[in-house]
Amino acid sequence: MSKQEILRTKSTVVYRNRWMTVREDEVVRADGSNGIYGVVEKPDFAVIAAISGGEVHLVEQYRYPVDGRFWELPQGSWEEQTIDPLTLASAELREETGLEAASMQHIGHLFLAYGFCTQGYDVFLASDLVQRDARREPEEQGLLVRSFPIAQVETMIAHGEIKDATTIAAFGLLRARRLL
């Protein structure tokens, strides 16, 4: 184990709601200098690439913080921290798209923005899909679901039509693992 590079000496919660906690940490760096870190704590989430017949199922929804609607892979988290990633991924896929997958392959775990946030996410490839009814939450009002050919999704990414970093990272991971 490597020597701790930054030592937290004090931590103060400055904001909390049911989805996140924001804290300010006083720290001492390896060279002895003092500093602070602002850290956002959020539960991990799952992102699901549901692919069938050469098409990727995307959702479009309004994202309040950036005041816009964007296409992205189905994704989400639960307040309950003890849920396993596979159960979460299966539930989120069904909730947002109505799809159930006979096969869910774990592709990897990534961090959303580890410079200031603890949140990570598990990437899954869903296949052998069956359409059921969606089970959307109130925050998902107006959510649209559509499938796109893989090549079109790549074009949408290249032209900046898909702006969700999680979707782009997951798509890149799938491509790097030769799963697309």
KEBAZA-540910 format. One line per field, with one value per atom (N, C-alpha, C): x, y, z. Coordinates in nm, 4 decimals. Layout:
px: c(X,...)
py: c(Y,...)
pz: c(Z,...)
END
This chain:
px: c(0.0844,0.0000,0.0886,0.0505,0.1309,0.0986,0.1935,0.1759,0.0624,-0.0199,-0.1298,-0.0733,-0.1142,-0.0614,-0.1281,-0.2531,-0.3273,-0.3993,-0.3814,-0.4431,-0.5584,-0.6769,-0.7923,-0.7844,-0.7883,-0.7813,-0.9166,-1.0071,-1.1406,-1.2356,-1.3591,-1.4598,-1.5894,-1.6476,-1.7710,-1.8746,-1.9905,-2.0995,-2.1599,-2.1623,-2.2156,-2.3541,-2.3927,-2.5250,-2.5576,-2.6849,-2.7279,-2.8749,-2.9060,-3.0446,-3.0483,-3.1589,-3.1668,-3.0839,-3.0360,-2.9583,-2.8087,-2.7686,-2.6257,-2.5885,-2.4604,-2.4010,-2.2822,-2.2693,-2.1539,-2.0776,-1.9479,-1.8669,-1.7432,-1.6890,-1.5634,-1.4620,-1.3530,-1.2480,-1.1267,-1.0763,-0.9478,-0.8433,-0.7356,-0.6365,-0.4947,-0.4041,-0.2606,-0.2007,-0.1318,-0.0702,0.0617,0.1149,0.2384,0.3553,0.3559,0.4644,0.4413,0.3298,0.2989,0.2101,0.1820,0.0959,-0.0508,-0.1253,-0.2677,-0.3516,-0.4717,-0.5637,-0.7039,-0.7941,-0.9305,-0.9730,-1.0646,-1.1297,-1.2794,-1.3515,-1.4964,-1.5287,-1.6075,-1.6374,-1.7884,-1.8369,-1.9768,-1.9855,-2.0663,-2.0891,-2.2243,-2.2235,-2.3468,-2.3369,-2.4509,-2.4468,-2.4037,-2.3396,-2.3044,-2.4312,-2.4139,-2.5274,-2.4895,-2.5882,-2.5663,-2.6029,-2.5293,-2.5604,-2.5707,-2.6717,-2.7027,-2.7058,-2.6213,-2.6243,-2.7110,-2.8356,-2.9303,-2.9243,-2.8724,-2.8463,-2.9144,-2.9865,-3.0460,-3.0551,-3.0256,-3.0342,-2.9501,-2.8341,-2.7460,-2.7929,-2.8919,-2.9430,-2.9267,-2.9038,-2.8845,-3.0085,-3.0623,-3.1781,-3.1296,-3.1742,-3.1398,-3.2661,-3.2453,-3.3548,-3.3205,-3.4229,-3.4039,-3.4878,-3.4231,-3.4971,-3.4428,-3.5251,-3.4866,-3.3915,-3.2803,-3.1813,-3.1799,-3.2420,-3.2618,-3.1328,-3.0231,-2.9040,-2.8487,-2.8686,-2.8165,-2.9291,-3.0530,-3.1703,-3.1800,-3.1771,-3.1886,-3.2282,-3.2716,-3.3069,-3.1950,-3.1543,-3.0419,-3.0645,-3.0092,-3.0116,-2.8982,-2.9246,-2.8239,-2.8653,-2.7714,-2.8037,-2.8895,-2.9783,-3.0529,-2.9549,-2.9861,-2.8961,-2.9711,-2.9201,-2.9824,-2.9256,-2.9676,-2.9247,-3.0440,-3.0244,-3.1254,-3.0646,-3.1507,-3.1041,-3.0455,-3.1010,-3.0524,-2.9129,-2.8165,-2.6770,-2.6378,-2.7208,-2.6809,-2.7225,-2.7887,-2.8343,-2.7149,-2.7156,-2.6040,-2.6221,-2.5119,-2.5175,-2.6028,-2.6015,-2.6804,-2.8300,-2.8733,-3.0150,-3.0543,-2.9681,-2.9928,-3.0043,-2.9114,-2.9119,-3.0391,-3.0774,-3.1983,-3.3223,-3.3297,-3.4448,-3.4499,-3.3355,-3.3320,-3.3689,-3.3203,-3.3541,-3.5048,-3.5643,-3.7095,-3.7856,-3.7418,-3.8107,-3.8155,-3.7011,-3.6933,-3.7432,-3.7165,-3.7469,-3.8551,-3.8831,-3.9745,-3.9071,-3.7771,-3.7052,-3.6588,-3.6686,-3.6090,-3.5052,-3.3909,-3.2803,-3.2582,-3.2535,-3.2206,-3.0718,-2.9921,-2.8476,-2.8014,-2.7328,-2.6737,-2.5269,-2.4392,-2.2960,-2.2321,-2.1613,-2.0903,-1.9656,-1.9528,-1.8425,-1.7309,-1.7656,-1.6626,-1.7205,-1.6332,-1.6696,-1.5837,-1.6481,-1.5800,-1.6225,-1.5481,-1.5861,-1.6399,-1.7417,-1.8050,-1.7136,-1.6658,-1.5823,-1.4992,-1.3998,-1.3301,-1.2431,-1.2411,-1.1722,-1.2487,-1.3810,-1.4616,-1.5771,-1.5966,-1.7162,-1.6799,-1.7467,-1.7209,-1.7952,-1.8888,-1.9786,-1.9088,-1.9364,-1.8898,-2.0096,-1.9811,-2.0909,-2.0424,-2.1367,-2.1125,-2.1774,-2.1024,-2.1498,-2.1921,-2.3132,-2.3663,-2.4059,-2.3895,-2.4386,-2.5593,-2.6751,-2.7992,-2.8332,-2.8670,-2.9053,-3.0177,-3.0658,-3.1825,-3.2973,-3.3394,-3.4344,-3.5793,-3.6650,-3.8097,-3.8745,-3.9707,-4.0386,-4.1536,-4.1547,-4.2624,-4.3066,-4.3864,-4.4273,-4.3193,-4.2953,-4.2003,-4.2638,-4.1797,-4.2241,-4.1544,-4.1859,-4.1134,-4.1490,-4.0483,-4.0649,-4.1086,-4.1604,-4.2046,-4.0959,-3.9693,-3.8592,-3.8362,-3.8964,-3.8742,-3.9908,-4.0724,-4.1822,-4.1266,-4.1914,-4.1477,-4.0323,-3.9869,-3.8761,-3.9188,-3.8351,-3.8592,-3.7629,-3.8056,-3.7216,-3.7208,-3.6016,-3.5890,-3.4626,-3.4661,-3.3451,-3.2832,-3.1493,-3.0719,-2.9703,-2.9409,-2.8312,-2.7002,-2.6153,-2.4878,-2.4096,-2.4029,-2.3291,-2.3877,-2.5188,-2.5814,-2.5462,-2.5401,-2.5009,-2.3571,-2.2692,-2.1313,-2.1260,-2.2089,-2.2155,-2.2691,-2.3712,-2.4278,-2.3227,-2.2407,-2.1317,-2.0295,-1.9881,-1.8856,-1.9302,-2.0598,-2.1114,-2.1624,-2.1415,-2.1807,-2.3289,-2.4043,-2.5473,-2.5703,-2.4843,-2.4865,-2.3783,-2.4195,-2.3282,-2.3031,-2.3731,-2.3594,-2.2275,-2.1381,-2.0054,-2.0138,-2.1103,-2.1264,-2.1601,-2.2514,-2.2885,-2.1684,-2.0946,-1.9788,-1.8711,-1.8457,-1.7458,-1.7888,-1.9150,-1.9644,-1.9548,-1.9916,-1.9847,-1.8394,-1.7470,-1.6048,-1.5522,-1.5956,-1.5539,-1.6054,-1.7294,-1.7850,-1.7067,-1.6724,-1.5966,-1.4562,-1.3917,-1.2567,-1.2535,-1.3611,-1.3707,-1.4244,-1.4415,-1.4905,-1.6266,-1.7131,-1.8480,-1.9526,-1.9085,-1.9975,-1.9575)
py: c(-0.1184,0.0000,0.1244,0.2216,0.3438,0.4386,0.5261,0.6273,0.7215,0.7584,0.8493,0.9844,1.0322,1.1568,1.2794,1.2668,1.3778,1.3252,1.3915,1.3512,1.4452,1.3897,1.4698,1.4914,1.6170,1.6477,1.6865,1.7324,1.7715,1.7636,1.7231,1.7149,1.7744,1.8661,1.9324,1.9159,1.8620,1.8527,1.9921,2.0431,2.1771,2.1736,2.0591,2.0440,1.8959,1.8644,1.7248,1.7224,1.6359,1.6014,1.4517,1.3980,1.2520,1.1967,1.2832,1.2360,1.2605,1.3548,1.3859,1.4520,1.4443,1.5164,1.5937,1.7179,1.7995,1.8289,1.7991,1.8242,1.9052,1.9745,2.0463,1.9835,1.9350,1.8687,1.9596,1.9732,2.0376,1.9273,1.9547,1.8519,1.9032,1.8070,1.8353,1.7521,1.8197,1.7516,1.6861,1.6032,1.5298,1.6230,1.7432,1.8378,1.9184,1.8917,1.9604,2.0827,2.1228,2.2401,2.2042,2.3036,2.2852,2.3213,2.2662,2.2988,2.2515,2.2716,2.2222,2.1500,2.0588,1.9910,1.9976,2.0324,2.0198,1.8861,1.8030,1.6683,1.6482,1.6001,1.5632,1.4117,1.3664,1.2228,1.1878,1.0950,1.0473,0.8964,0.8279,0.6826,0.6453,0.5304,0.4791,0.4541,0.4467,0.4211,0.3178,0.2790,0.1838,0.2511,0.2180,0.2634,0.1384,0.1359,0.0138,0.0392,-0.0317,-0.0307,-0.1489,-0.1198,-0.2230,-0.2283,-0.3394,-0.3501,-0.4736,-0.4521,-0.5655,-0.5301,-0.6288,-0.6092,-0.4937,-0.4709,-0.3630,-0.2244,-0.2168,-0.0877,-0.0721,0.0531,0.0877,0.1639,0.1236,0.1910,0.3091,0.4293,0.5504,0.6122,0.6948,0.7723,0.9196,1.0002,1.1445,1.2021,1.2851,1.3474,1.4860,1.5625,1.6978,1.6892,1.7592,1.7643,1.9063,1.9213,2.0514,2.1332,2.0746,2.1581,2.2282,2.1692,2.2302,2.2772,2.2718,2.3239,2.2757,2.1430,2.0899,1.9440,1.8994,1.7590,1.6951,1.5750,1.5086,1.3587,1.2955,1.1500,1.0925,0.9793,0.9121,0.7668,0.6868,0.5494,0.5510,0.4533,0.4435,0.4322,0.5028,0.5032,0.5522,0.5154,0.5641,0.4995,0.5555,0.5038,0.4993,0.4379,0.4315,0.4883,0.5372,0.5873,0.4737,0.3543,0.2379,0.2011,0.2044,0.1814,0.0347,-0.0550,-0.1951,-0.2776,-0.2169,-0.2917,-0.3272,-0.4481,-0.4871,-0.4243,-0.3970,-0.3265,-0.3964,-0.5284,-0.5998,-0.5796,-0.5894,-0.5670,-0.4239,-0.3293,-0.1889,-0.1692,-0.2250,-0.2094,-0.2678,-0.3860,-0.4496,-0.3660,-0.3149,-0.2343,-0.1015,-0.0357,0.0923,0.0753,-0.0312,-0.0576,-0.0746,-0.1549,-0.1780,-0.0498,0.0228,0.1455,0.2482,0.2721,0.3787,0.3371,0.2137,0.1729,0.0672,-0.0035,-0.1165,-0.2432,-0.2376,-0.3547,-0.4450,-0.5750,-0.6751,-0.7498,-0.7747,-0.8405,-0.9795,-1.0789,-1.2145,-1.2253,-1.1359,-1.1359,-0.9955,-0.9860,-0.8595,-0.8864,-0.8320,-0.8534,-0.7297,-0.7497,-0.6375,-0.6073,-0.4815,-0.4416,-0.3736,-0.3009,-0.2343,-0.1342,-0.0771,0.0249,0.1481,0.2636,0.3897,0.4905,0.6009,0.7093,0.8241,0.8903,0.9996,1.1217,1.1688,1.2902,1.2888,1.2011,1.1772,1.2925,1.4024,1.5211,1.5921,1.5659,1.6298,1.5438,1.4261,1.3473,1.2008,1.1388,0.9975,0.9014,0.9506,0.8652,0.7886,0.6600,0.5747,0.5116,0.4367,0.3680,0.2393,0.1448,0.0164,0.0177,-0.0286,-0.0332,-0.1762,-0.1894,-0.3206,-0.3217,-0.4381,-0.4637,-0.5553,-0.5070,-0.5841,-0.6372,-0.7663,-0.8266,-0.9269,-0.9861,-1.0749,-1.0013,-0.8933,-0.7993,-0.8356,-0.8129,-0.8304,-0.7004,-0.6501,-0.5250,-0.5502,-0.4761,-0.4769,-0.3310,-0.3057,-0.1697,-0.1017,0.0261,0.1042,0.1359,0.1603,0.1935,0.3212,0.4303,0.5558,0.6225,0.6927,0.7719,0.9136,0.9910,1.1278,1.2147,1.1951,1.2744,1.2418,1.1342,1.0912,1.1268,1.2235,1.2686,1.3211,1.2867,1.3350,1.2571,1.1517,1.0709,1.0020,1.0104,0.9440,0.8278,0.7235,0.6061,0.5802,0.5557,0.5260,0.4446,0.3588,0.2848,0.3466,0.3450,0.4015,0.2986,0.2935,0.2081,0.2509,0.1540,0.1820,0.2904,0.2829,0.3828,0.5225,0.5327,0.6636,0.7196,0.6326,0.6772,0.7297,0.6604,0.7077,0.8447,0.8644,0.9938,1.1014,1.0674,1.1614,1.2026,1.1072,1.1382,1.2298,1.1941,1.2716,1.4152,1.4341,1.5674,1.6450,1.5902,1.6610,1.6599,1.5732,1.5627,1.4869,1.3905,1.3217,1.3886,1.4481,1.5252,1.4607,1.3527,1.2857,1.2094,1.2540,1.1925,1.0451,1.0088,0.8689,0.7824,0.8289,0.7547,0.7402,0.8475,0.8446,0.7517,0.7572,0.6692,0.5230,0.4955,0.3577,0.3051,0.3897,0.3492,0.3216,0.4065,0.3860,0.2583,0.2286,0.1056,-0.0172,-0.0112,-0.1222,-0.1401,-0.0291,-0.0341,-0.0890,-0.0436,-0.0895,-0.2388,-0.2901,-0.4342,-0.5147,-0.4487,-0.5111,-0.5770,-0.5090,-0.5588,-0.4899,-0.3941,-0.3273,-0.3641)
pz: c(0.0000,0.0000,0.0000,-0.0820,-0.0908,0.0244,0.0507,0.1543,0.1131,0.2104,0.1829,0.1398,0.0239,-0.0301,0.0296,0.0679,0.1273,0.2508,0.3623,0.4879,0.5214,0.5398,0.5805,0.7311,0.7739,0.9164,0.9737,0.8882,0.9335,0.8149,0.8421,0.7374,0.7900,0.7122,0.7520,0.6410,0.6758,0.5791,0.5652,0.4422,0.4185,0.3540,0.3002,0.2388,0.2282,0.2473,0.2316,0.1911,0.0951,0.0650,0.0400,-0.0063,-0.0194,-0.1353,-0.2244,-0.3393,-0.3272,-0.2420,-0.2353,-0.1029,-0.0744,0.0385,-0.0162,0.0266,-0.0110,0.1172,0.1132,0.2324,0.1945,0.2951,0.2768,0.3712,0.3137,0.3904,0.4024,0.5245,0.5456,0.5341,0.4602,0.4319,0.4534,0.4692,0.4709,0.3577,0.2669,0.1526,0.1941,0.1086,0.1379,0.1720,0.1151,0.1435,0.2707,0.3407,0.4653,0.4508,0.3276,0.3078,0.3324,0.3790,0.4077,0.2867,0.2828,0.1749,0.2086,0.1134,0.1289,0.0017,0.0177,-0.0940,-0.0728,-0.1758,-0.1763,-0.2406,-0.1730,-0.2224,-0.2275,-0.3408,-0.3560,-0.3426,-0.2477,-0.2297,-0.2895,-0.3825,-0.4451,-0.4590,-0.4557,-0.4725,-0.6142,-0.6256,-0.7576,-0.8385,-0.9700,-1.0577,-1.1622,-1.2401,-1.3486,-1.4800,-1.5847,-1.7198,-1.8061,-1.8919,-1.9649,-2.1145,-2.1880,-2.3340,-2.3758,-2.4079,-2.4512,-2.6033,-2.6559,-2.7991,-2.8555,-2.9647,-3.0364,-3.1838,-3.2665,-3.4106,-3.4616,-3.4000,-3.4441,-3.4043,-3.3153,-3.2709,-3.1203,-3.0798,-2.9392,-2.8920,-2.7785,-2.7209,-2.6363,-2.6728,-2.6003,-2.5412,-2.4403,-2.3833,-2.3975,-2.4161,-2.4191,-2.3062,-2.2243,-2.1166,-2.0887,-2.0213,-1.9838,-1.8659,-1.8750,-1.7680,-1.7118,-1.5974,-1.5355,-1.5170,-1.4636,-1.4391,-1.5633,-1.6821,-1.8049,-1.8973,-1.8474,-1.9170,-2.0613,-2.0785,-2.2134,-2.2152,-2.3318,-2.3552,-2.4359,-2.3954,-2.4608,-2.4668,-2.5700,-2.5831,-2.5001,-2.4361,-2.3537,-2.3354,-2.2873,-2.2503,-2.1240,-2.1074,-1.9817,-1.8649,-1.7568,-1.6420,-1.5193,-1.4037,-1.2823,-1.1585,-1.0444,-0.9148,-0.8215,-0.7083,-0.6032,-0.4772,-0.3915,-0.2618,-0.1787,-0.1937,-0.1187,-0.1670,-0.0768,-0.1127,-0.1206,-0.0682,-0.0597,-0.1808,-0.2766,-0.3941,-0.4824,-0.5359,-0.6215,-0.7608,-0.8295,-0.9578,-1.0643,-1.0695,-1.1699,-1.1473,-1.0232,-0.9911,-1.0261,-0.9925,-1.0239,-1.1753,-1.2507,-1.3970,-1.4582,-1.4147,-1.4678,-1.4375,-1.3149,-1.2744,-1.3499,-1.3662,-1.4370,-1.5842,-1.6463,-1.7859,-1.8011,-1.7137,-1.7197,-1.6898,-1.5881,-1.5466,-1.6592,-1.7234,-1.8225,-1.9609,-2.0013,-2.1392,-2.1508,-2.0427,-2.0490,-2.0976,-2.1215,-2.1726,-2.0586,-2.0817,-1.9937,-2.0758,-2.0138,-2.0830,-2.0263,-2.1144,-2.0704,-2.0375,-2.0969,-2.0722,-2.0339,-1.9194,-1.8740,-1.8438,-1.9271,-1.9113,-1.8496,-1.7385,-1.6741,-1.7560,-1.7980,-1.8850,-1.8077,-1.7013,-1.6233,-1.5256,-1.4454,-1.3474,-1.3732,-1.3820,-1.4066,-1.2999,-1.2885,-1.1994,-1.2834,-1.2316,-1.3044,-1.3136,-1.2005,-1.1978,-1.0706,-1.0645,-0.9380,-0.8895,-0.9602,-0.9111,-0.8000,-0.7937,-0.6892,-0.6393,-0.6968,-0.6663,-0.6422,-0.5453,-0.5131,-0.6043,-0.6834,-0.7599,-0.8719,-0.8761,-0.9841,-1.0528,-1.1562,-1.2248,-1.2904,-1.2952,-1.3592,-1.4958,-1.5956,-1.7335,-1.7643,-1.8200,-1.8564,-2.0027,-2.0644,-2.1991,-2.1853,-2.2263,-2.2182,-2.3563,-2.3626,-2.4900,-2.4669,-2.5752,-2.5701,-2.5009,-2.5652,-2.5058,-2.5361,-2.4375,-2.4514,-2.4053,-2.4869,-2.4524,-2.3556,-2.2470,-2.1476,-2.1278,-2.0266,-1.9933,-1.9104,-1.9404,-1.8604,-1.7253,-1.6257,-1.4900,-1.4438,-1.5070,-1.4839,-1.3519,-1.2987,-1.1769,-1.2157,-1.1203,-1.1513,-1.2156,-1.1774,-1.2355,-1.3825,-1.4299,-1.5685,-1.6606,-1.6193,-1.7034,-1.8342,-1.9434,-2.0734,-2.1329,-2.0661,-2.1174,-2.2469,-2.3481,-2.4761,-2.4906,-2.5582,-2.5828,-2.7326,-2.7858,-2.9288,-2.9513,-3.0506,-3.0859,-3.2109,-3.2122,-3.3218,-3.3687,-3.4985,-3.5443,-3.4768,-3.4485,-3.3814,-3.4556,-3.5880,-3.6664,-3.6474,-3.6348,-3.6143,-3.4767,-3.3756,-3.2417,-3.2450,-3.3164,-3.3288,-3.3962,-3.4988,-3.5669,-3.4725,-3.3939,-3.2972,-3.1936,-3.1516,-3.0580,-3.1258,-3.2461,-3.3184,-3.3462,-3.3702,-3.4029,-3.2814,-3.1621,-3.0406,-3.0108,-3.0771,-3.0482,-2.9172,-2.8886,-2.7596,-2.6757,-2.5645,-2.4802,-2.3450,-2.3155,-2.1865,-2.1809,-2.0924,-2.0830,-2.0450,-1.9627,-1.9237,-2.0439,-2.1264,-2.2469,-2.3396,-2.3582,-2.4481,-2.3929,-2.2613,-2.2008,-2.2102,-2.1831,-2.1901,-2.3328,-2.4296,-2.5697,-2.6085,-2.5625,-2.5904,-2.5276,-2.4054,-2.3378,-2.4132,-2.4581,-2.5378,-2.6681,-2.7316,-2.8570,-2.8305,-2.7224,-2.6901,-2.6590,-2.6041,-2.5729,-2.6880,-2.8024,-2.9257,-2.9086,-2.8350,-2.8113,-2.8977,-2.9811,-3.0757,-3.2168)
END
